[in-house]
Amino acid sequence: MRRKILFGMIGGAVFLIIGFILGLITGINIGGNYFTDFEFGGVRGYEAAGKIGGVSGAVLGTAVGVLLGVKLAGRSGK
């Protein structure tokens, strides 16, 4: 049981960073090219879309990382 929790936490942390970076880059790209007049949180254009992309990427990345970490811990030898 401890192994699943540990692997889930490590997977969540690693994928949080990866998801944040990929979401940030995707948001900046979309905001800079297509939604130049979009406003969120006091910023506009690529900065606003980058904020949203970074947060959503971090949330999705954490969820995927936890699930993969727990699944990997279940497959490991006991």
C-alpha positions in Angstrom: 0.0 0.0 0.0 2.8 2.4 0.8 4.4 1.6 -2.5 1.3 2.7 -4.4 1.1 6.0 -2.5 4.8 6.7 -3.1 4.7 5.9 -6.8 1.5 7.9 -7.1 3.0 11.0 -5.5 6.2 10.7 -7.6 4.3 10.2 -10.8 2.0 13.1 -10.0 4.9 15.5 -9.3 6.8 14.5 -12.4 3.7 14.8 -14.7 2.6 18.0 -13.0 5.8 19.7 -14.3 5.6 18.1 -17.7 1.9 19.0 -18.0 2.5 22.5 -16.9 5.2 23.1 -19.5 3.3 21.5 -22.3 0.1 23.4 -21.4 1.9 26.6 -21.1 3.6 26.3 -24.5 0.3 25.2 -26.1 -1.6 28.1 -24.5 1.0 30.6 -25.6 0.9 29.3 -29.1 -2.9 29.4 -29.4 -3.2 32.8 -27.6 -0.5 34.4 -29.7 -1.9 33.2 -33.0 -5.6 33.0 -32.7 -6.9 34.7 -29.6 -5.0 37.9 -29.6 -7.8 39.9 -28.0 -8.5 37.4 -25.2 -8.3 38.8 -21.7 -7.9 36.9 -18.4 -6.5 37.8 -15.1 -5.4 41.3 -16.1 -3.3 40.2 -19.0 -4.1 39.8 -22.7 -3.4 37.6 -25.7 -0.7 35.0 -25.4 0.0 35.7 -21.7 -3.7 35.0 -20.8 -4.0 31.9 -22.8 -0.6 30.7 -21.4 -1.9 31.0 -17.9 -5.0 29.0 -18.6 -3.0 26.4 -20.6 -0.4 26.1 -17.8 -3.0 25.5 -15.1 -5.1 23.1 -17.1 -1.9 21.2 -18.2 -0.7 20.9 -14.6 -4.1 19.5 -13.4 -4.4 17.0 -16.2 -0.7 16.0 -15.9 -1.1 15.4 -12.2 -4.1 13.2 -12.7 -2.4 11.2 -15.4 0.8 10.9 -13.3 -1.0 9.6 -10.2 -2.9 7.0 -12.2 0.2 5.8 -14.0 2.2 5.7 -10.8 -0.4 3.6 -9.0 -0.7 1.3 -12.0 3.1 0.9 -12.2 3.3 0.1 -8.5 0.7 -2.6 -8.9 2.7 -4.3 -11.7 6.0 -4.1 -9.8 7.3 -7.2 -8.0 6.3 -7.6 -4.4 
